[in-house]
């Protein structure tokens, strides 16, 4: 089961069903497709709200988007899967709830095969993003800023670094330590609602005009994919746009009543292992499962190409998404690093994280992660450099160079294009990483790199020797 992390949307609403809305005492599944905000406007003491602020939704596999209160959530995708159009459905009545009665569950334990080799030694939620964050920081920050502090993260594969990051960064002081089981604890807490977040590639659904899901299929192909086409003109698309966007895709965010969720897992479908492919398709037949349409900006970052492009788009002016909002900060592990030092460099459209040393180099449309070192004459263009976990002193660097070894960072006169440089990588001097032959896929772990979708990926802790040409 391919799992990763996504985040909730704090201003979610419950749709109207035949002139009524779900009450707090009513059983039922509220829906699939509730998004979440990267911009993280706090919602005070309610999940619903009519604040006219922009919010962004995110998932590690998954999605980035902006929405507004009272708007149903989902995404329209093109037949060729090369175009996404996000639309706004009619505003529905808001449903209000106390965040203290909500627990969020982030499924972060999948093997992350589609982001390999970045996930070869870490879980997908632990992959660095934006220069100084981890992917898990986005849903975690959104929960905290929305007043939802009962957060549970399920990990399974390569989870050591993720567990360490969460343990160091997040402490809610609510009596639950990271690593404690949550099922028994929730029985003794005032938990009424549970939000579960995962990503799909993609689950598709058919909905009726009231927003009720009448059919759900996880990652359909061939004939099954053709059967999931819908006439999206009822969602206020023009006939031409409806032809280009005949699918309604799930964003993998589910809202349950606690009792209903436990009933589904324990009694109704005890042998099921996956929400998207097993539980939801069956639940659609037996429950009133509703979809909520997501509007505005949305990005899938579940492949190396999409992950790379989404990160570099942060350097655009203006960027589609910004981390900068003092009222709703993004939290990450405190590093207590000094300011970045830049000596006679040419920097254009770049993000330079804290604690870096740049000496007479060029950085163009690139992201430079924490503690990075870029030496004289080096040039980075369209590159994501994730940084380092520790410093090497000037004396250590001089000693390694004298012995013919390669220090961490990028060496003198090295030229790098269209590349992801993972943590703690050592790239020597006079290296050229440009993939001039246009290779799309290559496995060269013995040389410290892979190529995926034409993007060169220098492995974590890898060493690229002086004079290497890729």
VEXBA-472876 format. One line per 5 residues: number of its first residue (from 1); their letters; for each residue x negated, y, z negated of N, C-alpha, C. Coordinates in steps of 0.02 Angstrom, whole numbers. Example, Ala and Ser with C-alpha at 12.3 -4.5 7.8 and 13.67 -1.06 7.14 Angstrom:
BEGIN
1	as	-660/-284/-390/-615/-225/-390/-660/-165/-390 ~ -642/-112/-354/-684/-53/-357/-645/2/-394
***
This chain:
BEGIN
1	xxxxx	-43/-60/0/0/0/0/-44/62/0 ~ -36/104/51/-77/163/57/-49/219/14 ~ -83/234/-40/-59/284/-87/-109/341/-93 ~ -84/399/-108/-127/454/-126/-86/502/-168 ~ -106/565/-173/-70/610/-217/-37/664/-178
6	xxxxx	22/684/-198/55/743/-172/83/780/-231 ~ 112/838/-218/135/877/-275/208/896/-267 ~ 238/912/-323/308/928/-326/320/1001/-309 ~ 383/1014/-291/404/1082/-278/446/1105/-337 ~ 422/1157/-371/453/1176/-434/522/1205/-426
11	xxxxx	538/1233/-367/603/1264/-358/651/1218/-319 ~ 646/1152/-330/687/1105/-294/760/1112/-314 ~ 803/1093/-268/875/1098/-281/909/1033/-261 ~ 966/1021/-290/1005/961/-274/1061/980/-226 ~ 1067/942/-172/1115/960/-120/1187/950/-140
16	xxxxx	1231/982/-104/1302/977/-117/1329/915/-82 ~ 1368/876/-116/1396/815/-88/1472/819/-92 ~ 1504/832/-36/1576/836/-32/1605/885/-83 ~ 1577/944/-85/1604/996/-127/1581/994/-199 ~ 1535/950/-217/1512/947/-286/1437/938/-286
21	xxxxx	1407/947/-343/1336/932/-352/1328/880/-406 ~ 1271/846/-405/1259/796/-456/1256/828/-524 ~ 1287/798/-572/1284/822/-641/1228/786/-677 ~ 1210/813/-736/1154/785/-773/1169/715/-798 ~ 1231/697/-804/1247/631/-829/1263/580/-776
26	xxxxx	1255/599/-712/1276/556/-657/1218/515/-631 ~ 1231/453/-615/1179/411/-586/1174/424/-512 ~ 1115/412/-485/1104/421/-414/1034/444/-401 ~ 1012/435/-339/946/459/-319/956/526/-285 ~ 921/575/-309/933/643/-283/905/652/-213
31	xxxxx	849/618/-196/829/626/-127/755/615/-116 ~ 740/613/-52/671/603/-29/652/666/9 ~ 592/691/1/570/748/39/566/811/0 ~ 570/809/-67/562/870/-105/489/890/-102 ~ 474/950/-79/405/971/-71/380/1007/-132
36	xxxxx	319/1036/-127/291/1069/-184/248/1127/-163 ~ 232/1171/-208/201/1232/-189/128/1237/-205 ~ 87/1245/-154/17/1261/-167/10/1330/-197 ~ 56/1375/-179/51/1442/-207/76/1445/-278 ~ 115/1395/-298/129/1382/-369/163/1439/-407
41	xxxxx	216/1468/-381/252/1518/-420/287/1483/-478 ~ 275/1503/-540/306/1469/-597/381/1479/-596 ~ 417/1428/-617/490/1432/-613/522/1443/-680 ~ 484/1455/-732/513/1466/-797/546/1403/-823 ~ 607/1409/-846/640/1352/-877/690/1319/-830
46	xxxxx	677/1320/-766/724/1287/-721/687/1261/-659 ~ 713/1208/-632/687/1181/-570/718/1217/-510 ~ 780/1234/-516/812/1271/-463/802/1345/-474 ~ 813/1384/-422/805/1456/-430/813/1491/-364 ~ 830/1555/-366/838/1593/-305/785/1646/-297
51	xxxxx	727/1632/-324/673/1678/-314/652/1676/-241 ~ 645/1732/-211/630/1734/-140/555/1738/-129 ~ 519/1692/-160/447/1692/-153/426/1633/-110 ~ 367/1639/-80/342/1585/-38/305/1534/-80 ~ 314/1472/-62/279/1418/-96/249/1372/-44
56	xxxxx	199/1336/-64/166/1291/-18/164/1221/-47 ~ 171/1171/-4/173/1102/-27/114/1064/1 ~ 91/1015/-38/29/982/-21/30/908/-39 ~ -3/869/1/-18/801/-19/-85/780/6 ~ -121/735/-31/-187/712/-12/-186/677/55
61	xxxxx	-131/642/67/-128/608/131/-98/654/183 ~ -66/704/161/3/717/166/18/785/193 ~ 40/831/153/73/889/181/52/953/147 ~ 54/1006/186/45/1072/158/101/1114/187 ~ 137/1150/147/192/1187/175/217/1241/129
66	xxxxx	260/1284/156/288/1339/117/364/1332/119 ~ 396/1345/63/468/1339/60/497/1393/15 ~ 562/1397/13/595/1445/-30/653/1412/-67 ~ 672/1441/-123/722/1410/-166/787/1400/-129 ~ 820/1344/-144/885/1330/-115/882/1304/-44
71	xxxxx	823/1288/-19/816/1263/49/800/1189/48 ~ 835/1151/88/823/1079/90/758/1065/126 ~ 729/1006/111/661/994/132/654/932/175 ~ 621/938/232/597/883/272/559/915/330 ~ 535/875/377/493/901/431/515/868/496
76	xxxxx	516/907/549/529/880/615/464/869/651 ~ 456/810/681/394/795/718/411/780/790 ~ 363/793/835/373/783/905/365/709/923 ~ 391/691/981/387/622/1004/314/601/1012 ~ 271/647/1035/200/631/1045/159/637/982
81	xxxxx	189/657/927/156/666/862/100/717/867 ~ 105/763/914/54/815/922/81/883/903 ~ 144/886/885/174/950/870/223/941/812 ~ 222/986/766/269/985/710/307/1050/708 ~ 372/1046/701/413/1106/694/451/1100/629
86	xxxxx	447/1151/589/480/1150/524/539/1198/527 ~ 596/1177/504/657/1217/511/689/1227/444 ~ 737/1273/441/772/1289/379/845/1269/386 ~ 868/1230/339/938/1211/338/978/1261/298 ~ 1044/1258/301/1085/1304/261/1068/1299/187
91	xxxxx	1068/1356/154/1052/1357/82/1105/1319/44 ~ 1082/1277/-3/1127/1237/-43/1129/1265/-114 ~ 1177/1242/-152/1182/1265/-221/1123/1241/-262 ~ 1096/1284/-303/1040/1266/-346/1062/1221/-403 ~ 1017/1177/-423/1028/1136/-482/975/1154/-532
96	xxxxx	995/1172/-593/948/1196/-643/933/1141/-693 ~ 871/1139/-715/850/1090/-765/792/1117/-805 ~ 785/1092/-864/730/1111/-907/668/1070/-887 ~ 612/1103/-869/552/1065/-851/529/1017/-906 ~ 548/1031/-968/528/986/-1022/561/918/-1016
101	xxxxx	614/914/-977/649/850/-968/625/814/-906 ~ 573/840/-874/548/811/-812/478/782/-822 ~ 467/722/-798/400/693/-795/382/683/-723 ~ 320/700/-705/297/690/-637/246/634/-635 ~ 251/593/-583/205/537/-573/170/547/-506
106	xxxxx	104/550/-508/64/557/-447/32/490/-432 ~ 48/462/-374/20/398/-355/-46/412/-319 ~ -101/398/-352/-166/416/-325/-213/358/-317 ~ -188/296/-308/-232/239/-311/-244/203/-246 ~ -222/230/-189/-231/194/-126/-303/189/-104
111	xxxxx	-320/142/-60/-389/134/-38/-414/190/7 ~ -369/231/35/-390/289/74/-429/272/136 ~ -408/221/172/-445/198/231/-450/252/285 ~ -399/293/292/-398/341/347/-446/399/335 ~ -467/410/273/-518/461/259/-587/431/248
116	xxxxx	-595/368/265/-662/338/261/-708/374/311 ~ -772/387/293/-810/364/236/-808/410/174 ~ -766/463/177/-763/507/118/-735/471/58 ~ -696/417/70/-666/379/15/-701/313/2 ~ -762/306/27/-798/243/17/-818/234/-56
121	xxxxx	-828/288/-93/-849/284/-163/-803/323/-210 ~ -748/349/-184/-702/388/-225/-631/378/-202 ~ -583/389/-247/-513/388/-228/-496/451/-187 ~ -445/446/-146/-426/503/-104/-414/567/-144 ~ -380/565/-201/-369/627/-239/-433/660/-264
126	xxxxx	-488/623/-266/-551/651/-290/-593/682/-235 ~ -569/681/-173/-608/710/-118/-611/786/-126 ~ -670/815/-120/-676/888/-127/-639/925/-71 ~ -613/984/-87/-576/1024/-40/-587/1098/-56 ~ -591/1139/-4/-594/1211/-14/-656/1238/-48
131	xxxxx	-709/1198/-52/-772/1223/-79/-785/1204/-151 ~ -734/1209/-195/-746/1197/-266/-691/1158/-301 ~ -641/1134/-263/-586/1097/-292/-588/1024/-272 ~ -547/985/-306/-532/917/-285/-459/916/-264 ~ -440/869/-220/-371/868/-197/-322/862/-254
136	xxxxx	-339/826/-306/-294/816/-362/-279/882/-398 ~ -324/931/-393/-313/994/-428/-251/1031/-403 ~ -231/1019/-342/-174/1056/-314/-108/1033/-344 ~ -91/968/-343/-29/949/-377/-31/960/-452 ~ -89/950/-482/-95/961/-554/-82/1034/-571
141	xxxxx	-112/1080/-534/-102/1151/-547/-30/1172/-536 ~ 1/1144/-484/70/1161/-471/116/1139/-528 ~ 103/1080/-554/143/1057/-611/135/1103/-671 ~ 72/1119/-687/59/1161/-745/90/1230/-737 ~ 82/1260/-679/110/1327/-667/186/1327/-666
146	xxxxx	215/1269/-655/289/1263/-654/317/1242/-721 ~ 275/1235/-771/299/1217/-838/311/1144/-847 ~ 289/1102/-800/297/1030/-806/231/1001/-830 ~ 229/983/-893/166/961/-924/163/886/-937 ~ 217/851/-923/215/778/-930/197/749/-861
151	xxxxx	133/739/-851/107/719/-786/69/653/-794 ~ 85/606/-752/53/541/-754/22/526/-686 ~ -40/504/-686/-76/490/-624/-94/416/-623 ~ -70/383/-572/-85/311/-566/-144/302/-519 ~ -196/271/-544/-256/260/-504/-271/186/-500
156	xxxxx	-307/168/-446/-322/97/-437/-390/86/-404 ~ -401/115/-344/-461/103/-306/-512/159/-317 ~ -575/141/-330/-630/190/-335/-610/250/-378 ~ -582/236/-436/-551/289/-476/-597/320/-528 ~ -660/298/-533/-704/321/-587/-713/397/-585
161	xxxxx	-730/425/-526/-741/497/-522/-677/537/-532 ~ -621/509/-509/-556/543/-519/-539/544/-593 ~ -547/487/-626/-532/484/-698/-576/533/-737 ~ -639/536/-719/-686/580/-753/-667/653/-742 ~ -648/671/-681/-629/740/-666/-567/760/-705
166	xxxxx	-517/717/-707/-455/732/-742/-467/738/-817 ~ -506/692/-844/-520/693/-916/-556/757/-936 ~ -601/781/-893/-639/842/-910/-598/905/-899 ~ -551/903/-854/-518/964/-832/-452/977/-868 ~ -411/925/-880/-343/935/-902/-331/905/-970
171	xxxxx	-310/949/-1016/-292/927/-1084/-230/967/-1104 ~ -173/934/-1107/-110/969/-1119/-93/977/-1192 ~ -127/939/-1236/-113/945/-1307/-44/922/-1326 ~ -16/873/-1289/52/849/-1304/53/779/-1335 ~ -5/758/-1359/-7/693/-1392/-19/635/-1347
176	xxxxx	-24/647/-1282/-38/593/-1234/-107/604/-1205 ~ -151/556/-1215/-218/560/-1186/-219/527/-1118 ~ -262/552/-1075/-268/522/-1009/-288/449/-1016 ~ -252/405/-982/-265/334/-987/-212/298/-1027 ~ -172/334/-1067/-118/302/-1104/-63/279/-1057
181	xxxxx	-31/224/-1074/28/204/-1035/85/252/-1046 ~ 128/259/-995/181/309/-1001/251/280/-1007 ~ 260/217/-988/328/190/-988/356/186/-1058 ~ 319/156/-1104/342/151/-1173/347/220/-1205 ~ 300/264/-1189/301/331/-1218/363/369/-1195
186	xxxxx	381/362/-1131/439/398/-1105/504/376/-1138 ~ 506/314/-1162/567/291/-1194/580/330/-1258 ~ 526/357/-1288/533/393/-1351/530/468/-1341 ~ 528/492/-1280/526/563/-1265/591/585/-1233 ~ 601/650/-1230/661/677/-1198/649/684/-1123
191	xxxxx	640/627/-1089/627/626/-1018/690/603/-983 ~ 718/647/-943/780/630/-907/768/620/-833 ~ 719/657/-805/708/656/-733/635/637/-719 ~ 625/600/-665/558/579/-646/548/596/-572 ~ 492/629/-557/473/645/-488/413/603/-470
196	xxxxx	418/569/-413/364/525/-390/338/551/-324 ~ 272/554/-317/242/585/-259/194/537/-224 ~ 206/524/-162/159/488/-120/166/515/-50 ~ 124/491/-4/125/516/64/143/459/112 ~ 173/477/168/188/427/218/161/450/286
201	xxxxx	150/403/330/118/418/394/159/395/454 ~ 216/414/466/263/447/420/324/402/413 ~ 360/406/356/425/375/353/474/420/390 ~ 516/391/431/565/429/469/635/413/444 ~ 680/462/450/747/452/425/798/479/474
206	xxxxx	857/451/469/915/478/505/962/505/451 ~ 987/565/460/1032/595/411/1095/618/446 ~ 1149/621/407/1211/647/436/1213/723/425 ~ 1266/755/446/1269/828/443/1275/855/372 ~ 1291/813/324/1294/835/255/1227/829/220
211	xxxxx	1177/799/254/1111/791/225/1100/723/193 ~ 1149/680/197/1141/613/169/1100/569/216 ~ 1053/531/187/1012/486/227/1053/424/242 ~ 1060/408/306/1098/349/326/1052/292/348 ~ 988/309/362/940/256/379/870/282/366
216	xxxxx	827/239/339/758/258/324/712/202/347 ~ 658/222/382/610/172/407/539/198/395 ~ 497/158/362/429/178/346/383/160/405 ~ 351/211/435/302/202/489/328/158/545 ~ 385/175/575/412/133/629/369/137/692
221	xxxxx	371/85/732/333/83/795/378/56/850 ~ 359/72/912/391/44/972/467/53/970 ~ 503/-3/974/577/2/978/606/32/915 ~ 576/16/857/601/44/795/592/120/793 ~ 537/143/823/524/215/826/576/249/870
226	xxxxx	592/219/926/642/247/971/710/251/937 ~ 724/202/895/789/200/862/797/254/809 ~ 741/284/787/743/335/734/752/406/763 ~ 757/413/829/769/478/858/838/504/838 ~ 843/569/826/907/600/809/915/663/850
231	xxxxx	977/684/858/992/747/891/985/803/839 ~ 930/839/841/915/889/790/946/957/804 ~ 990/961/853/1023/1025/865/1068/1044/806 ~ 1093/995/768/1135/1012/711/1095/1045/655 ~ 1029/1044/661/986/1079/614/967/1149/639
236	xxxxx	1007/1174/685/1000/1242/712/941/1249/759 ~ 918/1195/789/868/1199/841/902/1208/909 ~ 867/1242/953/893/1248/1021/888/1179/1054 ~ 924/1172/1110/922/1107/1145/852/1089/1166 ~ 813/1139/1189/744/1126/1211/700/1105/1153
241	xxxxx	706/1140/1096/666/1122/1038/687/1054/1010 ~ 751/1039/1013/775/974/987/746/917/1028 ~ 738/927/1093/708/874/1135/635/863/1117 ~ 600/916/1097/529/910/1079/519/881/1009 ~ 570/889/967/564/868/897/623/823/878
246	xxxxx	622/760/900/679/716/888/676/676/824 ~ 625/687/783/618/647/722/621/690/660 ~ 647/661/606/645/693/540/602/649/496 ~ 545/677/473/495/637/437/499/649/362 ~ 486/596/325/483/601/252/416/629/230
251	xxxxx	417/672/179/356/699/149/335/660/88 ~ 370/606/72/348/560/20/354/587/-51 ~ 403/629/-64/413/654/-133/484/634/-153 ~ 489/599/-208/553/569/-228/573/594/-298 ~ 637/610/-306/663/633/-370/715/583/-394
256	xxxxx	703/556/-453/748/506/-482/771/527/-551 ~ 829/503/-570/846/500/-641/805/442/-670 ~ 782/451/-731/740/399/-762/775/332/-764 ~ 838/332/-786/873/269/-793/883/235/-726 ~ 896/274/-674/906/245/-607/841/216/-581
261	xxxxx	786/251/-592/721/226/-569/704/159/-602 ~ 712/157/-668/697/94/-704/744/38/-682 ~ 806/55/-668/854/5/-645/832/-23/-577 ~ 811/22/-533/789/1/-466/728/-45/-471 ~ 679/-25/-510/616/-62/-513/623/-127/-552
266	xxxxx	662/-127/-606/664/-185/-650/718/-235/-630 ~ 775/-209/-608/831/-254/-597/851/-260/-523 ~ 852/-205/-488/878/-206/-420/828/-235/-371 ~ 766/-210/-373/713/-232/-327/650/-250/-366 ~ 652/-300/-408/595/-315/-452/533/-339/-415
271	xxxxx	541/-366/-354/484/-392/-317/457/-343/-266 ~ 485/-283/-263/462/-233/-215/398/-200/-239 ~ 356/-180/-191/292/-149/-207/283/-79/-178 ~ 327/-58/-133/317/6/-99/382/44/-94 ~ 380/108/-111/440/149/-108/464/157/-36
276	xxxxx	417/175/8/436/193/76/461/135/118 ~ 429/78/112/446/22/156/496/-26/126 ~ 504/-25/59/547/-75/28/605/-44/-12 ~ 588/-2/-61/639/23/-107/686/72/-74 ~ 659/123/-40/703/174/-11/750/147/43
281	xxxxx	725/106/91/772/80/141/830/42/109 ~ 816/5/55/870/-31/22/915/15/-18 ~ 884/64/-52/923/111/-92/971/152/-50 ~ 950/168/11/993/207/56/1059/171/68 ~ 1057/105/68/1118/67/81/1166/67/20
286	xxxxx	1137/74/-40/1177/66/-101/1190/130/-139 ~ 1151/184/-124/1157/245/-163/1167/305/-116 ~ 1186/359/-148/1193/422/-111/1124/457/-111 ~ 1082/440/-63/1015/468/-58/1016/525/-9 ~ 992/583/-31/998/643/11/930/670/29
291	xxxxx	926/700/88/864/731/112/869/806/107 ~ 812/838/95/809/911/91/756/936/139 ~ 777/980/183/734/1001/238/683/1053/217 ~ 622/1042/238/566/1085/219/553/1135/274 ~ 543/1198/256/532/1249/308/465/1283/298
296	xxxxx	437/1307/353/376/1347/354/314/1303/363 ~ 256/1327/340/192/1297/356/184/1227/326 ~ 159/1181/365/150/1112/342/93/1080/381 ~ 50/1044/346/-7/1011/379/-16/941/351 ~ -31/895/396/-50/827/376/-126/825/371
301	xxxxx	-154/802/315/-226/797/309/-247/725/295 ~ -213/678/326/-226/607/313/-276/575/359 ~ -308/613/403/-361/586/445/-422/631/439 ~ -479/606/460/-540/647/457/-531/712/498 ~ -503/707/557/-494/766/599/-448/816/566
306	xxxxx	-390/794/541/-343/841/512/-370/870/446 ~ -405/829/407/-436/853/345/-488/907/361 ~ -529/894/410/-582/941/432/-551/1006/456 ~ -502/1002/500/-471/1062/528/-435/1103/474 ~ -401/1069/428/-365/1104/375/-413/1142/330
311	xxxxx	-470/1113/315/-519/1148/274/-549/1207/310 ~ -570/1199/372/-600/1255/409/-550/1310/422 ~ -485/1294/425/-435/1346/435/-432/1394/377 ~ -459/1374/319/-462/1419/261/-507/1479/275 ~ -552/1474/324/-597/1529/341/-566/1577/392
316	xxxxx	-507/1560/419/-475/1603/468/-452/1668/436 ~ -443/1719/477/-420/1784/453/-357/1805/490 ~ -300/1808/457/-289/1784/388/-279/1709/388 ~ -295/1675/334/-285/1602/331/-212/1585/324 ~ -194/1526/348/-124/1504/341/-108/1490/268
321	xxxxx	-158/1472/231/-149/1457/160/-206/1490/120 ~ -188/1516/61/-238/1549/19/-237/1520/-51 ~ -296/1514/-80/-302/1493/-149/-296/1552/-197 ~ -290/1613/-170/-296/1672/-213/-227/1697/-234 ~ -210/1684/-296/-149/1711/-327/-161/1711/-402
326	xxxxx	-176/1769/-431/-193/1771/-502/-137/1749/-548 ~ -75/1754/-526/-19/1735/-569/-10/1659/-571 ~ -35/1624/-522/-29/1551/-520/-96/1522/-499 ~ -144/1519/-545/-211/1497/-526/-215/1423/-512 ~ -267/1404/-476/-283/1334/-466/-336/1314/-517
331	xxxxx	-323/1261/-551/-369/1238/-603/-416/1185/-576 ~ -477/1185/-602/-525/1133/-585/-574/1127/-643 ~ -620/1082/-637/-668/1070/-690/-712/1132/-701 ~ -718/1157/-762/-762/1215/-775/-835/1194/-767 ~ -871/1232/-727/-941/1214/-712/-991/1262/-741
336	xxxxx	-971/1322/-758/-1014/1372/-790/-1077/1384/-747 ~ -1066/1398/-683/-1121/1408/-637/-1135/1483/-627 ~ -1196/1500/-608/-1213/1570/-594/-1184/1591/-527 ~ -1184/1656/-512/-1161/1679/-446/-1207/1653/-391 ~ -1180/1649/-331/-1220/1627/-273/-1272/1681/-256
341	xxxxx	-1331/1658/-237/-1385/1703/-217/-1395/1697/-141 ~ -1390/1754/-106/-1396/1755/-33/-1453/1803/-14 ~ -1503/1776/21/-1561/1816/40/-1566/1822/117 ~ -1553/1882/143/-1562/1897/214/-1528/1846/259 ~ -1464/1832/245/-1426/1782/282/-1376/1815/329
346	xxxxx	-1355/1778/379/-1301/1798/424/-1240/1754/408 ~ -1190/1784/378/-1131/1746/357/-1070/1776/390 ~ -1031/1734/425/-972/1757/461/-915/1707/450 ~ -858/1732/428/-798/1690/419/-815/1626/381 ~ -838/1634/320/-860/1577/281/-835/1581/209
351	xxxxx	-834/1524/176/-820/1520/104/-883/1494/71 ~ -912/1534/27/-973/1514/-9/-954/1505/-83 ~ -960/1445/-108/-942/1431/-177/-997/1455/-224 ~ -983/1449/-290/-1029/1476/-339/-1089/1429/-349 ~ -1143/1460/-372/-1203/1423/-388/-1245/1402/-329
356	xxxxx	-1238/1435/-272/-1275/1417/-211/-1337/1460/-201 ~ -1384/1434/-161/-1445/1470/-143/-1451/1468/-67 ~ -1443/1526/-35/-1449/1532/37/-1506/1579/54 ~ -1554/1555/93/-1614/1593/108/-1623/1601/184 ~ -1613/1662/209/-1626/1678/279/-1597/1626/326
361	xxxxx	-1534/1609/315/-1500/1559/357/-1438/1590/388 ~ -1405/1551/431/-1343/1574/462/-1285/1527/446 ~ -1228/1556/427/-1169/1517/411/-1110/1548/449 ~ -1080/1509/494/-1026/1534/536/-967/1486/533 ~ -910/1512/512/-847/1472/506/-861/1406/472
366	xxxxx	-886/1411/411/-904/1351/373/-886/1361/299 ~ -882/1305/264/-870/1304/192/-932/1275/159 ~ -958/1311/109/-1018/1289/73/-998/1276/1 ~ -1005/1213/-21/-983/1192/-87/-1031/1212/-142 ~ -1012/1198/-203/-1050/1219/-262/-1120/1189/-263
371	xxxxx	-1168/1229/-287/-1238/1209/-296/-1273/1192/-230 ~ -1248/1216/-175/-1279/1201/-111/-1344/1241/-102 ~ -1391/1211/-67/-1454/1245/-50/-1463/1242/26 ~ -1469/1300/57/-1481/1304/129/-1544/1345/140 ~ -1594/1315/172/-1661/1344/175/-1671/1387/237
376	xxxxx	-1731/1415/241/-1749/1463/293/-1735/1435/363 ~ -1705/1478/406/-1695/1461/475/-1640/1411/490 ~ -1608/1385/439/-1553/1336/450/-1491/1372/475 ~ -1450/1336/513/-1388/1364/540/-1332/1314/533 ~ -1277/1336/504/-1216/1295/498/-1160/1329/536
381	xxxxx	-1126/1291/580/-1069/1317/616/-1015/1263/617 ~ -954/1283/601/-897/1235/598/-916/1175/556 ~ -937/1188/496/-962/1135/451/-932/1142/382 ~ -916/1085/352/-894/1083/283/-948/1049/242 ~ -981/1087/199/-1034/1061/155/-1005/1058/85
386	xxxxx	-1000/997/57/-964/988/-6/-1004/1007/-67 ~ -1071/1012/-62/-1110/1035/-118/-1146/979/-155 ~ -1162/992/-218/-1202/945/-257/-1177/942/-329 ~ -1192/886/-362/-1171/877/-431/-1222/905/-481 ~ -1282/919/-457/-1334/943/-502/-1385/985/-462
391	xxxxx	-1427/1021/-500/-1480/1061/-470/-1546/1023/-471 ~ -1587/1039/-422/-1658/1021/-424/-1698/1086/-432 ~ -1745/1087/-478/-1782/1148/-491/-1830/1163/-433 ~ -1855/1224/-431/-1903/1243/-379/-1965/1199/-383 ~ -1986/1183/-444/-2045/1140/-452/-2032/1070/-425
396	xxxxx	-1972/1043/-438/-1955/977/-412/-1951/977/-336 ~ -1922/1031/-308/-1917/1035/-235/-1986/1039/-204 ~ -2030/1080/-232/-2098/1086/-205/-2135/1019/-209 ~ -2126/983/-264/-2159/918/-272/-2134/868/-220 ~ -2068/866/-209/-2040/820/-159/-2065/836/-89
401	xxxxx	-2066/901/-72/-2090/920/-5/-2164/901/4 ~ -2203/909/-48/-2274/891/-44/-2283/816/-34 ~ -2237/776/-60/-2241/704/-54/-2205/677/8 ~ -2178/723/49/-2143/702/109/-2072/679/97 ~ -2045/691/38/-1976/674/24/-1931/733/39
406	xxxxx	-1865/720/40/-1816/770/60/-1775/792/-1 ~ -1776/855/-20/-1735/879/-76/-1661/885/-55 ~ -1617/892/-104/-1547/901/-89/-1535/967/-53 ~ -1488/967/-7/-1471/1027/31/-1492/1020/103 ~ -1497/1077/136/-1514/1080/207/-1583/1112/215
411	xxxxx	-1628/1077/250/-1697/1099/256/-1708/1153/308 ~ -1769/1174/313/-1788/1230/357/-1775/1213/431 ~ -1750/1265/467/-1740/1262/540/-1695/1204/563 ~ -1651/1183/521/-1603/1131/538/-1539/1162/567 ~ -1513/1132/620/-1453/1159/654/-1397/1107/648
416	xxxxx	-1341/1128/621/-1286/1082/608/-1222/1111/637 ~ -1186/1071/676/-1122/1091/706/-1070/1036/695 ~ -1008/1057/684/-952/1010/684/-966/950/639 ~ -976/964/575/-1001/913/530/-969/919/460 ~ -961/863/426/-944/861/355/-1005/833/318
421	xxxxx	-1031/871/271/-1088/849/231/-1062/833/161 ~ -1063/769/143/-1036/748/79/-1084/767/22 ~ -1061/756/-40/-1098/778/-99/-1168/747/-103 ~ -1215/788/-128/-1283/767/-144/-1322/743/-83 ~ -1300/762/-23/-1337/741/37/-1403/778/42
426	xxxxx	-1453/745/71/-1519/773/82/-1533/774/157 ~ -1537/833/185/-1549/841/257/-1615/878/265 ~ -1662/846/299/-1729/872/305/-1735/932/351 ~ -1797/951/365/-1810/1008/408/-1813/987/481 ~ -1798/1036/525/-1799/1025/598/-1751/970/620
431	xxxxx	-1697/962/585/-1645/913/602/-1593/947/647 ~ -1567/910/695/-1512/935/737/-1454/887/731 ~ -1398/911/705/-1336/872/701/-1284/910/742 ~ -1274/887/804/-1229/923/849/-1185/876/891 ~ -1202/811/892/-1164/763/931/-1155/788/1003
436	xxxxx	-1212/805/1034/-1209/834/1102/-1181/785/1153 ~ -1186/721/1140/-1160/671/1188/-1084/661/1182 ~ -1054/694/1132/-982/690/1124/-957/622/1102 ~ -995/586/1062/-975/521/1037/-914/529/991 ~ -863/489/1002/-802/494/961/-806/452/898
441	xxxxx	-833/392/902/-836/347/845/-904/313/843 ~ -936/313/785/-1000/279/776/-1011/264/703 ~ -1041/207/689/-1059/186/621/-1134/180/616 ~ -1165/227/579/-1237/225/569/-1254/234/495 ~ -1227/191/452/-1239/201/380/-1312/195/362
446	xxxxx	-1351/155/399/-1422/149/385/-1459/215/397 ~ -1431/257/440/-1460/323/453/-1425/379/414 ~ -1376/360/373/-1344/409/329/-1284/444/357 ~ -1255/420/412/-1197/456/439/-1150/410/478 ~ -1088/434/485/-1037/405/528/-1013/460/575
451	xxxxx	-981/441/629/-946/489/671/-874/466/677 ~ -828/511/661/-757/497/666/-723/554/703 ~ -686/538/756/-650/588/796/-698/643/820 ~ -760/625/834/-809/672/858/-843/713/804 ~ -824/702/741/-851/740/685/-905/697/650
456	xxxxx	-964/725/642/-1017/689/607/-1007/696/532 ~ -1011/641/497/-1001/641/424/-1065/614/392 ~ -1102/659/358/-1161/638/321/-1138/611/254 ~ -1159/551/237/-1132/516/179/-1155/547/114 ~ -1116/533/62/-1134/553/-6/-1200/520/-25
461	xxxxx	-1246/560/-53/-1312/537/-76/-1357/512/-20 ~ -1338/525/43/-1378/502/100/-1438/547/110 ~ -1489/521/145/-1548/560/163/-1556/558/239 ~ -1558/616/270/-1571/622/342/-1642/649/349 ~ -1687/609/377/-1758/625/378/-1774/684/424
466	xxxxx	-1831/715/412/-1855/770/452/-1856/751/526 ~ -1834/799/568/-1837/790/640/-1783/746/670 ~ -1736/721/630/-1683/678/656/-1638/717/703 ~ -1617/685/758/-1570/715/805/-1509/670/810 ~ -1451/697/796/-1388/660/800/-1346/689/857
***
